[in-house]
Amino acid sequence: MLLGSYSGILSPKRRTAIPKKFLEELGTKVIIAKWYEGCLVLVGISTWEALLQRITGEARIITGSVRDTDRFILGSAYELVPDEQGRVVIPTALTGYAGLTNDIVFLGLGDRVEIWSQEEWGKREDYIASHADKFLESIANKNEK
């Protein structure tokens, strides 16, 4: 399971090393794509389809929402093969979308890794911490119904 957060550095040529703990679980090929709230998502090839299924659900009809989700995620996805040190080059379109410059954060979330600019993750983490009780209550209320 992908857990925890790790700091990383993005070189001027957009190269970074995936944390070893994550790479061991992700495997020898990974998919990177745009994700929500302005970050990127990183998953192993073996879990990519399951992640897409969770997002679109059991959609049998390709509705506008499904098409737009496909465009947003699949249209921005790249397959990467880390080198012996776990390094990959993140495509320009993705570093621009996520505002990645020098300091980045890898966040393990069970079946996926999110990649954030350190500054944006700090803001998001503060927001989550200040609203955590409301999030939990909202989830609990939905589960009671």
NORPEZI-V625039 format. One line per field, one symbol per residue. phi: phi as a letter, one per 30 degrees, with the letter a starting at -180 (. if undefined). A space follows every 10 residues. Layout:
# NORPEZI-V625039
phi->???
This chain:
# NORPEZI-V625039
phi->.dbjbbdbbc decicbcdee eddeddjdbb cbadbdhicc cbbdedcedd dddddcicec cddeddddde ddcddcdbcb cddecidbcd eeedddedid bccbbccdbi cabccbdedd dedddddddd cedddddddd ddddd
